[in-house]
Amino acid sequence: MHPLHDYVASQLAEKLKARKVVVWYDPRSPWVGITVRQA
């Protein structure tokens, strides 16, 4: 994967593990693929 994708995925995983909930604002939807895979 792309380094940015890897970084965002790891940050998201850490936040979900620690807090159980993450609010993701993505009005133009360029990140919809990564958020669906993480869910």
C-alpha positions as CSV (number, residue, x, y, z in Angstrom):
1,M,0.0,0.0,0.0
2,H,0.9,3.7,-0.2
3,P,2.7,5.0,2.9
4,L,0.0,7.6,3.6
5,H,-2.6,4.8,3.5
6,D,-0.6,2.7,5.9
7,Y,-0.1,5.7,8.3
8,V,-3.8,6.6,8.3
9,A,-4.8,2.9,8.8
10,S,-2.5,2.5,11.7
11,Q,-3.7,5.8,13.4
12,L,-7.3,4.7,12.9
13,A,-6.6,1.3,14.4
14,E,-4.9,2.8,17.4
15,K,-7.8,5.2,18.0
16,L,-10.4,2.5,17.7
17,K,-8.5,0.2,20.0
18,A,-8.1,2.9,22.7
19,R,-11.5,4.6,22.4
20,K,-13.8,2.2,20.6
21,V,-15.3,5.0,18.6
22,V,-13.8,7.4,16.0
23,V,-15.7,10.2,14.3
24,W,-14.6,10.5,10.7
25,Y,-15.6,13.5,8.6
26,D,-15.1,12.9,4.9
27,P,-17.5,15.1,2.9
28,R,-16.0,14.3,-0.5
29,S,-15.6,10.6,0.3
30,P,-12.0,10.0,-0.9
31,W,-11.4,7.8,2.2
32,V,-14.5,5.7,2.0
33,G,-12.5,2.6,0.9
34,I,-10.2,2.6,3.9
35,T,-13.0,3.3,6.4
36,V,-15.1,0.4,5.0
37,R,-12.1,-2.0,5.3
38,Q,-11.4,-1.0,8.9
39,A,-15.0,-1.4,10.0
